[in-house]
Amino acid sequence: MITHRPRRNRKSEAIRNLIQENHVTVNDFIFPLFLIDGKNNKSEVKSMPGIFRLSPDLMLKEIEQCLKLGITTFDVFPSLTDKYKDKFASESTNKNGLYLKTLAQIKMKFPEACIMTDVAMDPYSSDGHDGLVEDGKIVNDKTLDILAKMAIAQADCGIDIIGPSDMMDGRVGFIRDALDDAGHQDVSIMSYTAKYASAFYGPFRDALDSAPKFGDKKTYQMNPANSKEALIEAQLDLEEGADFLMVKPALSYLDIIKDLNTNFDLPIAAYNVSGEYAMVKAAAAKGWIDGDRVRDEILLSMKRAGASIILTYFAKEWALNIKKTRIKGCVQIK
């Protein structure tokens, strides 16, 4: 006689829904956005179908649409031409520049929106690296002062969450002290705690034209072979004042998400990065997979691993799909 029959709890959709352990909701998402100069300017990222670089006026419209869909948090990245880039990332603190002016406009028009910004030198650096380059090496401590000034400039625009993505040692504590000294005690830090030197970032670098001009980022981003190292990074970020811990990329690093969630009480964020998005879109375009189902399964896997926050380029289409499903359901009921 079979005593236990787990299939009884799978026999109908109603029962499956009753006992479902993890759920993805629109409240989980942070939607990354790419900013470019101009007016009524919209440029699709070729390697990321459905994702666009947007001028300030169109970005405001995009955020308004997303807010109506229930997406409330956005991570805004600047895509700058080379004329705005130099060795010291000077444009990152230009209050009259495209990025900071647009951030202030966003917060003025949509104070209810939660805006996150990225702190690293690469979007502004003529070297394309996250830190300051001297004699062909990325120097750690001299970079910290640049990052702190960048964080303060963003916080001055009303930003809610600062995201240090540079992977310099000690940067969370340095930025926390700088923000506090500047009167920004309420600005949160979502640290890119375990950011791996991954091949999944290619489409993102295309979107921002921010690839390194020489070498790679392996001297500061983590080795994909290592997991215990992530626990060291997380402990340091916790002690230095981080409010959230992020794992990037997410899909190939679900074990790291799980480890951080098990060992730390801070909320864990997963960055569902550009390469993960691009793979799904490419395979779906070929008809090899059901793109919507694969998308949903990937997002659910991140929640199951322990992420309470997901940065994902799927956010808007997921929210639109949910809206269509609900409308369809209402029509059927009528």
Protein Blocks (a to p, Z undefined) as FASTA:
>chain_A
ZZbafklmmmpmklmmmmombdcdfklpccdddddedehiacddfklghiacddfklmmm
mmmmmmmnopabdcddddddfklgcfkommmmmmkbmklmmmmmmmmmmmmbccdddddf
klmpcnlpabdceehiacfklmmmmmmmmmmmmmmnopabdcdfklpghklmmmmmmmmm
nopambccdddfbacddfklmmmmmmnopacfbhcfklmpccfkbmklmmmmmmmmmmno
pabdcdddfklmmmmmmmmmmmpcbdcdddddfklmmmmmmmmmnopacfklmmmmmmmm
mmmnopabdcdfklmmmmmmmmmmmmmmmmmmZZ
